[in-house]
Amino acid sequence: MKKFSIITEHSETPNPEWLSIEYQIVDLVAKDRDFMVLMNADNEQDYMQTCFNQATDQTEGSYCLEVRIPTDNGFRHYQAFTDDAFKVIDEFSRFYKSKPLDTSWYRDITAEFNG
């Protein structure tokens, strides 16, 4: 199993248990945090992140979810929006357990990083 770290604007937690990750996601709303990243401790190009967007002009969904997946030629970076906190938790669970992600509902935004 991969080793992970949780990164927020206030802290970094190495080797988190799943319940700690789930708590951090829920905590985004409860404590008005900006973001949460679950990063593979051995590969900084392998991570999932989310933020809770409270902007009044946000129309795509309250949660912005992004995932960067390493490839042989670098990485692919995907982004999705949802209002469903359970969907965010489910996606993080799949990432944490190294299960394949269904990227069909994500937008591929890799080009934004290949500037």
C-alpha positions as CSV (number, residue, x, y, z in Angstrom):
1,M,0.0,0.0,0.0
2,K,1.1,3.5,-0.8
3,K,2.3,5.8,2.0
4,F,0.4,9.1,2.1
5,S,0.5,12.5,3.7
6,I,-2.4,14.9,4.3
7,I,-1.5,18.5,3.6
8,T,-3.7,21.4,4.6
9,E,-2.9,25.1,4.9
10,H,-2.2,24.6,8.6
11,S,-0.5,21.2,8.8
12,E,1.0,18.1,7.3
13,T,0.2,14.7,8.7
14,P,2.3,11.7,7.5
15,N,0.8,8.2,7.3
16,P,-2.8,9.0,8.1
17,E,-5.4,6.4,8.8
18,W,-8.5,6.5,6.6
19,L,-10.7,8.0,9.4
20,S,-8.3,11.0,9.6
21,I,-8.6,11.6,5.9
22,E,-12.4,11.4,6.0
23,Y,-12.4,13.8,9.0
24,Q,-10.2,16.3,7.1
25,I,-12.7,16.3,4.1
26,V,-15.7,17.0,6.4
27,D,-13.6,19.5,8.3
28,L,-13.3,21.7,5.1
29,V,-16.8,22.9,5.6
30,A,-17.0,22.8,9.4
31,K,-13.9,24.8,10.0
32,D,-13.8,26.8,6.8
33,R,-10.5,25.4,5.6
34,D,-9.2,26.3,2.2
35,F,-8.0,22.9,0.9
36,M,-6.9,19.3,1.7
37,V,-4.4,17.3,-0.3
38,L,-3.7,13.5,0.0
39,M,-0.3,13.0,-1.5
40,N,1.7,9.9,-2.2
41,A,4.7,10.3,0.1
42,D,7.0,8.7,-2.5
43,N,5.8,10.6,-5.5
44,E,4.7,14.3,-5.4
45,Q,3.1,13.9,-8.9
46,D,0.5,11.4,-7.4
47,Y,-2.1,13.2,-5.4
48,M,-5.8,14.1,-4.9
49,Q,-7.0,17.4,-3.5
50,T,-10.2,19.1,-2.8
51,C,-11.4,22.4,-1.6
52,F,-14.9,23.7,-0.6
53,N,-15.8,26.6,-2.7
54,Q,-18.0,29.1,-0.8
55,A,-17.9,31.7,-3.5
56,T,-21.3,32.9,-4.5
57,D,-20.5,32.8,-8.2
58,Q,-19.6,29.1,-8.1
59,T,-22.1,27.3,-10.4
60,E,-20.4,23.9,-11.0
61,G,-20.5,22.5,-7.4
62,S,-19.4,23.3,-3.9
63,Y,-16.5,20.9,-3.9
64,C,-13.6,21.2,-6.4
65,L,-11.9,17.8,-6.7
66,E,-8.6,17.4,-8.6
67,V,-6.4,14.3,-9.1
68,R,-3.0,14.0,-10.6
69,I,-2.1,10.6,-12.0
70,P,1.5,9.8,-13.0
71,T,2.0,8.4,-16.5
72,D,5.1,7.1,-18.4
73,N,5.3,10.6,-20.0
74,G,4.7,12.7,-16.9
75,F,1.1,13.0,-15.6
76,R,-2.5,13.6,-16.3
77,H,-4.4,16.1,-14.2
78,Y,-8.2,15.9,-13.9
79,Q,-10.7,18.2,-12.3
80,A,-14.4,17.8,-11.3
81,F,-17.0,19.7,-9.3
82,T,-19.8,18.3,-7.1
83,D,-22.1,19.3,-4.4
84,D,-22.0,15.8,-3.0
85,A,-19.6,15.4,0.0
86,F,-20.1,11.6,-0.1
87,K,-18.9,11.6,-3.7
88,V,-15.7,13.4,-2.6
89,I,-15.2,10.9,0.2
90,D,-15.7,8.0,-2.1
91,E,-13.2,9.4,-4.6
92,F,-10.6,9.9,-1.9
93,S,-11.3,6.4,-0.6
94,R,-10.7,4.9,-4.0
95,F,-7.4,6.9,-4.3
96,Y,-6.3,5.9,-0.8
97,K,-7.0,2.2,-1.6
98,S,-5.2,2.5,-5.0
99,K,-8.4,1.5,-6.8
100,P,-8.9,2.8,-10.4
101,L,-10.7,6.1,-10.6
102,D,-13.5,6.7,-13.1
103,T,-12.2,9.8,-14.7
104,S,-15.1,10.0,-17.2
105,W,-16.9,12.6,-15.0
106,Y,-13.7,14.7,-14.6
107,R,-12.3,17.2,-17.1
108,D,-8.8,16.6,-18.3
109,I,-6.9,19.9,-17.5
110,T,-3.4,18.6,-18.0
111,A,-2.7,21.2,-20.7
112,E,-3.0,23.9,-18.0
113,F,0.1,22.6,-16.4
114,N,2.2,22.0,-19.6
115,G,2.3,25.8,-20.2
